[in-house]
Amino acid sequence: VEENQIQVFEQMGIFVMACCHGFVECVAEMKRSGELAKYGLAAVNWLLNVCGKDQAVGHDIGCASKKTIVSSSLGKEAQEKQLKVVVNAFHGFAHNHMC
């Protein structure tokens, strides 16, 4: 790739964060570019900065997301702002009861 060319990644879809009322709060276009946890982390960063303390994030892989958030640069802020990460019923019932 030359300096004056733009690198384009393969579009995979969108990452959406909505509130419990169904209003879309955050949208990110996903690109195939390696680690995809960055989209969830970007949404959590937005949530903490805009909505502040005592927020919750429901995610079908919440157990993995929680570990990723804790080990990221957002970990301290998420703890200070008491972010909760929860999983849906499918995960607990069909995937892994221990989570």
Phi and psi in radians as a Rosetta constraint file:
Dihedral C 1 N 2 CA 2 C 2 CIRCULARHARMONIC -1.460 0.35
Dihedral N 2 CA 2 C 2 N 3 CIRCULARHARMONIC 2.826 0.35
Dihedral C 2 N 3 CA 3 C 3 CIRCULARHARMONIC -1.027 0.35
Dihedral N 3 CA 3 C 3 N 4 CIRCULARHARMONIC -0.609 0.35
Dihedral C 3 N 4 CA 4 C 4 CIRCULARHARMONIC -1.553 0.35
Dihedral N 4 CA 4 C 4 N 5 CIRCULARHARMONIC 0.125 0.35
Dihedral C 4 N 5 CA 5 C 5 CIRCULARHARMONIC -1.798 0.35
Dihedral N 5 CA 5 C 5 N 6 CIRCULARHARMONIC 2.539 0.35
Dihedral C 5 N 6 CA 6 C 6 CIRCULARHARMONIC -1.634 0.35
Dihedral N 6 CA 6 C 6 N 7 CIRCULARHARMONIC 2.308 0.35
Dihedral C 6 N 7 CA 7 C 7 CIRCULARHARMONIC -1.441 0.35
Dihedral N 7 CA 7 C 7 N 8 CIRCULARHARMONIC 2.313 0.35
Dihedral C 7 N 8 CA 8 C 8 CIRCULARHARMONIC -2.051 0.35
Dihedral N 8 CA 8 C 8 N 9 CIRCULARHARMONIC 2.239 0.35
Dihedral C 8 N 9 CA 9 C 9 CIRCULARHARMONIC -1.676 0.35
Dihedral N 9 CA 9 C 9 N 10 CIRCULARHARMONIC 2.794 0.35
Dihedral C 9 N 10 CA 10 C 10 CIRCULARHARMONIC -1.245 0.35
Dihedral N 10 CA 10 C 10 N 11 CIRCULARHARMONIC 2.184 0.35
Dihedral C 10 N 11 CA 11 C 11 CIRCULARHARMONIC -1.244 0.35
Dihedral N 11 CA 11 C 11 N 12 CIRCULARHARMONIC 2.321 0.35
Dihedral C 11 N 12 CA 12 C 12 CIRCULARHARMONIC -1.860 0.35
Dihedral N 12 CA 12 C 12 N 13 CIRCULARHARMONIC -0.425 0.35
Dihedral C 12 N 13 CA 13 C 13 CIRCULARHARMONIC 2.642 0.35
Dihedral N 13 CA 13 C 13 N 14 CIRCULARHARMONIC -2.690 0.35
Dihedral C 13 N 14 CA 14 C 14 CIRCULARHARMONIC -2.230 0.35
Dihedral N 14 CA 14 C 14 N 15 CIRCULARHARMONIC 2.659 0.35
Dihedral C 14 N 15 CA 15 C 15 CIRCULARHARMONIC -1.940 0.35
Dihedral N 15 CA 15 C 15 N 16 CIRCULARHARMONIC 2.147 0.35
Dihedral C 15 N 16 CA 16 C 16 CIRCULARHARMONIC -2.118 0.35
Dihedral N 16 CA 16 C 16 N 17 CIRCULARHARMONIC 2.425 0.35
Dihedral C 16 N 17 CA 17 C 17 CIRCULARHARMONIC -2.075 0.35
Dihedral N 17 CA 17 C 17 N 18 CIRCULARHARMONIC 2.208 0.35
Dihedral C 17 N 18 CA 18 C 18 CIRCULARHARMONIC -2.202 0.35
Dihedral N 18 CA 18 C 18 N 19 CIRCULARHARMONIC 2.694 0.35
Dihedral C 18 N 19 CA 19 C 19 CIRCULARHARMONIC -1.422 0.35
Dihedral N 19 CA 19 C 19 N 20 CIRCULARHARMONIC 3.070 0.35
Dihedral C 19 N 20 CA 20 C 20 CIRCULARHARMONIC -1.157 0.35
Dihedral N 20 CA 20 C 20 N 21 CIRCULARHARMONIC -0.221 0.35
Dihedral C 20 N 21 CA 21 C 21 CIRCULARHARMONIC -1.627 0.35
Dihedral N 21 CA 21 C 21 N 22 CIRCULARHARMONIC -0.058 0.35
Dihedral C 21 N 22 CA 22 C 22 CIRCULARHARMONIC 1.608 0.35
Dihedral N 22 CA 22 C 22 N 23 CIRCULARHARMONIC 0.072 0.35
Dihedral C 22 N 23 CA 23 C 23 CIRCULARHARMONIC -1.374 0.35
Dihedral N 23 CA 23 C 23 N 24 CIRCULARHARMONIC 2.269 0.35
Dihedral C 23 N 24 CA 24 C 24 CIRCULARHARMONIC -1.250 0.35
Dihedral N 24 CA 24 C 24 N 25 CIRCULARHARMONIC 2.183 0.35
Dihedral C 24 N 25 CA 25 C 25 CIRCULARHARMONIC -1.795 0.35
Dihedral N 25 CA 25 C 25 N 26 CIRCULARHARMONIC -0.566 0.35
Dihedral C 25 N 26 CA 26 C 26 CIRCULARHARMONIC -2.659 0.35
Dihedral N 26 CA 26 C 26 N 27 CIRCULARHARMONIC 2.351 0.35
Dihedral C 26 N 27 CA 27 C 27 CIRCULARHARMONIC -2.318 0.35
Dihedral N 27 CA 27 C 27 N 28 CIRCULARHARMONIC 2.335 0.35
Dihedral C 27 N 28 CA 28 C 28 CIRCULARHARMONIC -2.317 0.35
Dihedral N 28 CA 28 C 28 N 29 CIRCULARHARMONIC 2.316 0.35
Dihedral C 28 N 29 CA 29 C 29 CIRCULARHARMONIC -1.355 0.35
Dihedral N 29 CA 29 C 29 N 30 CIRCULARHARMONIC 2.137 0.35
Dihedral C 29 N 30 CA 30 C 30 CIRCULARHARMONIC -1.523 0.35
Dihedral N 30 CA 30 C 30 N 31 CIRCULARHARMONIC 2.367 0.35
Dihedral C 30 N 31 CA 31 C 31 CIRCULARHARMONIC -2.117 0.35
Dihedral N 31 CA 31 C 31 N 32 CIRCULARHARMONIC 2.517 0.35
Dihedral C 31 N 32 CA 32 C 32 CIRCULARHARMONIC -1.322 0.35
Dihedral N 32 CA 32 C 32 N 33 CIRCULARHARMONIC 1.764 0.35
Dihedral C 32 N 33 CA 33 C 33 CIRCULARHARMONIC -2.526 0.35
Dihedral N 33 CA 33 C 33 N 34 CIRCULARHARMONIC 0.574 0.35
Dihedral C 33 N 34 CA 34 C 34 CIRCULARHARMONIC 1.776 0.35
Dihedral N 34 CA 34 C 34 N 35 CIRCULARHARMONIC -2.217 0.35
Dihedral C 34 N 35 CA 35 C 35 CIRCULARHARMONIC -1.148 0.35
Dihedral N 35 CA 35 C 35 N 36 CIRCULARHARMONIC 2.065 0.35
Dihedral C 35 N 36 CA 36 C 36 CIRCULARHARMONIC -1.650 0.35
Dihedral N 36 CA 36 C 36 N 37 CIRCULARHARMONIC -0.036 0.35
Dihedral C 36 N 37 CA 37 C 37 CIRCULARHARMONIC -1.133 0.35
Dihedral N 37 CA 37 C 37 N 38 CIRCULARHARMONIC -0.297 0.35
Dihedral C 37 N 38 CA 38 C 38 CIRCULARHARMONIC -1.060 0.35
Dihedral N 38 CA 38 C 38 N 39 CIRCULARHARMONIC -0.504 0.35
Dihedral C 38 N 39 CA 39 C 39 CIRCULARHARMONIC -1.221 0.35
Dihedral N 39 CA 39 C 39 N 40 CIRCULARHARMONIC -0.769 0.35
Dihedral C 39 N 40 CA 40 C 40 CIRCULARHARMONIC -1.125 0.35
Dihedral N 40 CA 40 C 40 N 41 CIRCULARHARMONIC -0.709 0.35
Dihedral C 40 N 41 CA 41 C 41 CIRCULARHARMONIC -1.146 0.35
Dihedral N 41 CA 41 C 41 N 42 CIRCULARHARMONIC -0.675 0.35
Dihedral C 41 N 42 CA 42 C 42 CIRCULARHARMONIC -1.125 0.35
Dihedral N 42 CA 42 C 42 N 43 CIRCULARHARMONIC -0.703 0.35
Dihedral C 42 N 43 CA 43 C 43 CIRCULARHARMONIC -1.162 0.35
Dihedral N 43 CA 43 C 43 N 44 CIRCULARHARMONIC -0.712 0.35
Dihedral C 43 N 44 CA 44 C 44 CIRCULARHARMONIC -1.144 0.35
Dihedral N 44 CA 44 C 44 N 45 CIRCULARHARMONIC -0.712 0.35
Dihedral C 44 N 45 CA 45 C 45 CIRCULARHARMONIC -1.025 0.35
Dihedral N 45 CA 45 C 45 N 46 CIRCULARHARMONIC -0.807 0.35
Dihedral C 45 N 46 CA 46 C 46 CIRCULARHARMONIC -1.042 0.35
Dihedral N 46 CA 46 C 46 N 47 CIRCULARHARMONIC -0.817 0.35
Dihedral C 46 N 47 CA 47 C 47 CIRCULARHARMONIC -1.018 0.35
Dihedral N 47 CA 47 C 47 N 48 CIRCULARHARMONIC -0.808 0.35
Dihedral C 47 N 48 CA 48 C 48 CIRCULARHARMONIC -1.162 0.35
Dihedral N 48 CA 48 C 48 N 49 CIRCULARHARMONIC -0.684 0.35
Dihedral C 48 N 49 CA 49 C 49 CIRCULARHARMONIC -1.279 0.35
Dihedral N 49 CA 49 C 49 N 50 CIRCULARHARMONIC -0.667 0.35
Dihedral C 49 N 50 CA 50 C 50 CIRCULARHARMONIC -1.582 0.35
Dihedral N 50 CA 50 C 50 N 51 CIRCULARHARMONIC -0.773 0.35
Dihedral C 50 N 51 CA 51 C 51 CIRCULARHARMONIC -1.657 0.35
Dihedral N 51 CA 51 C 51 N 52 CIRCULARHARMONIC -0.391 0.35
Dihedral C 51 N 52 CA 52 C 52 CIRCULARHARMONIC 1.414 0.35
Dihedral N 52 CA 52 C 52 N 53 CIRCULARHARMONIC -2.480 0.35
Dihedral C 52 N 53 CA 53 C 53 CIRCULARHARMONIC -1.348 0.35
Dihedral N 53 CA 53 C 53 N 54 CIRCULARHARMONIC 2.718 0.35
Dihedral C 53 N 54 CA 54 C 54 CIRCULARHARMONIC 1.055 0.35
Dihedral N 54 CA 54 C 54 N 55 CIRCULARHARMONIC 0.888 0.35
Dihedral C 54 N 55 CA 55 C 55 CIRCULARHARMONIC -1.858 0.35
Dihedral N 55 CA 55 C 55 N 56 CIRCULARHARMONIC 2.826 0.35
Dihedral C 55 N 56 CA 56 C 56 CIRCULARHARMONIC -2.308 0.35
Dihedral N 56 CA 56 C 56 N 57 CIRCULARHARMONIC 2.533 0.35
Dihedral C 56 N 57 CA 57 C 57 CIRCULARHARMONIC -2.131 0.35
Dihedral N 57 CA 57 C 57 N 58 CIRCULARHARMONIC 2.104 0.35
Dihedral C 57 N 58 CA 58 C 58 CIRCULARHARMONIC -1.725 0.35
Dihedral N 58 CA 58 C 58 N 59 CIRCULARHARMONIC 2.268 0.35
Dihedral C 58 N 59 CA 59 C 59 CIRCULARHARMONIC -2.576 0.35
Dihedral N 59 CA 59 C 59 N 60 CIRCULARHARMONIC 2.451 0.35
Dihedral C 59 N 60 CA 60 C 60 CIRCULARHARMONIC -1.147 0.35
Dihedral N 60 CA 60 C 60 N 61 CIRCULARHARMONIC -0.357 0.35
Dihedral C 60 N 61 CA 61 C 61 CIRCULARHARMONIC -2.105 0.35
Dihedral N 61 CA 61 C 61 N 62 CIRCULARHARMONIC 0.818 0.35
Dihedral C 61 N 62 CA 62 C 62 CIRCULARHARMONIC -0.995 0.35
Dihedral N 62 CA 62 C 62 N 63 CIRCULARHARMONIC -0.576 0.35
Dihedral C 62 N 63 CA 63 C 63 CIRCULARHARMONIC -1.091 0.35
Dihedral N 63 CA 63 C 63 N 64 CIRCULARHARMONIC -0.766 0.35
Dihedral C 63 N 64 CA 64 C 64 CIRCULARHARMONIC -1.256 0.35
Dihedral N 64 CA 64 C 64 N 65 CIRCULARHARMONIC -0.676 0.35
Dihedral C 64 N 65 CA 65 C 65 CIRCULARHARMONIC -1.088 0.35
Dihedral N 65 CA 65 C 65 N 66 CIRCULARHARMONIC -0.714 0.35
Dihedral C 65 N 66 CA 66 C 66 CIRCULARHARMONIC -1.072 0.35
Dihedral N 66 CA 66 C 66 N 67 CIRCULARHARMONIC -0.775 0.35
Dihedral C 66 N 67 CA 67 C 67 CIRCULARHARMONIC -1.087 0.35
Dihedral N 67 CA 67 C 67 N 68 CIRCULARHARMONIC -0.706 0.35
Dihedral C 67 N 68 CA 68 C 68 CIRCULARHARMONIC -1.136 0.35
Dihedral N 68 CA 68 C 68 N 69 CIRCULARHARMONIC -0.778 0.35
Dihedral C 68 N 69 CA 69 C 69 CIRCULARHARMONIC -1.089 0.35
Dihedral N 69 CA 69 C 69 N 70 CIRCULARHARMONIC -0.814 0.35
Dihedral C 69 N 70 CA 70 C 70 CIRCULARHARMONIC -1.061 0.35
Dihedral N 70 CA 70 C 70 N 71 CIRCULARHARMONIC -0.682 0.35
Dihedral C 70 N 71 CA 71 C 71 CIRCULARHARMONIC -1.509 0.35
Dihedral N 71 CA 71 C 71 N 72 CIRCULARHARMONIC -0.067 0.35
Dihedral C 71 N 72 CA 72 C 72 CIRCULARHARMONIC -1.587 0.35
Dihedral N 72 CA 72 C 72 N 73 CIRCULARHARMONIC -3.138 0.35
Dihedral C 72 N 73 CA 73 C 73 CIRCULARHARMONIC -1.204 0.35
Dihedral N 73 CA 73 C 73 N 74 CIRCULARHARMONIC -0.202 0.35
Dihedral C 73 N 74 CA 74 C 74 CIRCULARHARMONIC -1.526 0.35
Dihedral N 74 CA 74 C 74 N 75 CIRCULARHARMONIC -0.145 0.35
Dihedral C 74 N 75 CA 75 C 75 CIRCULARHARMONIC -0.951 0.35
Dihedral N 75 CA 75 C 75 N 76 CIRCULARHARMONIC -0.857 0.35
Dihedral C 75 N 76 CA 76 C 76 CIRCULARHARMONIC -1.135 0.35
Dihedral N 76 CA 76 C 76 N 77 CIRCULARHARMONIC -0.795 0.35
Dihedral C 76 N 77 CA 77 C 77 CIRCULARHARMONIC -1.115 0.35
Dihedral N 77 CA 77 C 77 N 78 CIRCULARHARMONIC -0.723 0.35
Dihedral C 77 N 78 CA 78 C 78 CIRCULARHARMONIC -1.062 0.35
Dihedral N 78 CA 78 C 78 N 79 CIRCULARHARMONIC -0.694 0.35
Dihedral C 78 N 79 CA 79 C 79 CIRCULARHARMONIC -1.205 0.35
Dihedral N 79 CA 79 C 79 N 80 CIRCULARHARMONIC -0.788 0.35
Dihedral C 79 N 80 CA 80 C 80 CIRCULARHARMONIC -1.090 0.35
Dihedral N 80 CA 80 C 80 N 81 CIRCULARHARMONIC -0.626 0.35
Dihedral C 80 N 81 CA 81 C 81 CIRCULARHARMONIC -1.613 0.35
Dihedral N 81 CA 81 C 81 N 82 CIRCULARHARMONIC 0.125 0.35
Dihedral C 81 N 82 CA 82 C 82 CIRCULARHARMONIC 0.986 0.35
Dihedral N 82 CA 82 C 82 N 83 CIRCULARHARMONIC 0.812 0.35
Dihedral C 82 N 83 CA 83 C 83 CIRCULARHARMONIC -1.184 0.35
Dihedral N 83 CA 83 C 83 N 84 CIRCULARHARMONIC 2.327 0.35
Dihedral C 83 N 84 CA 84 C 84 CIRCULARHARMONIC -1.879 0.35
Dihedral N 84 CA 84 C 84 N 85 CIRCULARHARMONIC 2.375 0.35
Dihedral C 84 N 85 CA 85 C 85 CIRCULARHARMONIC -2.049 0.35
Dihedral N 85 CA 85 C 85 N 86 CIRCULARHARMONIC 2.141 0.35
Dihedral C 85 N 86 CA 86 C 86 CIRCULARHARMONIC -2.141 0.35
Dihedral N 86 CA 86 C 86 N 87 CIRCULARHARMONIC 2.815 0.35
Dihedral C 86 N 87 CA 87 C 87 CIRCULARHARMONIC -2.004 0.35
Dihedral N 87 CA 87 C 87 N 88 CIRCULARHARMONIC 2.765 0.35
Dihedral C 87 N 88 CA 88 C 88 CIRCULARHARMONIC -1.459 0.35
Dihedral N 88 CA 88 C 88 N 89 CIRCULARHARMONIC 3.035 0.35
Dihedral C 88 N 89 CA 89 C 89 CIRCULARHARMONIC -1.107 0.35
Dihedral N 89 CA 89 C 89 N 90 CIRCULARHARMONIC -0.634 0.35
Dihedral C 89 N 90 CA 90 C 90 CIRCULARHARMONIC -0.980 0.35
Dihedral N 90 CA 90 C 90 N 91 CIRCULARHARMONIC -0.808 0.35
Dihedral C 90 N 91 CA 91 C 91 CIRCULARHARMONIC -1.032 0.35
Dihedral N 91 CA 91 C 91 N 92 CIRCULARHARMONIC -0.868 0.35
Dihedral C 91 N 92 CA 92 C 92 CIRCULARHARMONIC -1.175 0.35
Dihedral N 92 CA 92 C 92 N 93 CIRCULARHARMONIC -0.625 0.35
Dihedral C 92 N 93 CA 93 C 93 CIRCULARHARMONIC -1.453 0.35
Dihedral N 93 CA 93 C 93 N 94 CIRCULARHARMONIC -0.872 0.35
Dihedral C 93 N 94 CA 94 C 94 CIRCULARHARMONIC -1.730 0.35
Dihedral N 94 CA 94 C 94 N 95 CIRCULARHARMONIC -0.434 0.35
Dihedral C 94 N 95 CA 95 C 95 CIRCULARHARMONIC -1.728 0.35
Dihedral N 95 CA 95 C 95 N 96 CIRCULARHARMONIC -1.104 0.35
Dihedral C 95 N 96 CA 96 C 96 CIRCULARHARMONIC -2.691 0.35
Dihedral N 96 CA 96 C 96 N 97 CIRCULARHARMONIC 1.837 0.35
Dihedral C 96 N 97 CA 97 C 97 CIRCULARHARMONIC -1.101 0.35
Dihedral N 97 CA 97 C 97 N 98 CIRCULARHARMONIC -0.488 0.35
Dihedral C 97 N 98 CA 98 C 98 CIRCULARHARMONIC -1.228 0.35
Dihedral N 98 CA 98 C 98 N 99 CIRCULARHARMONIC -0.428 0.35
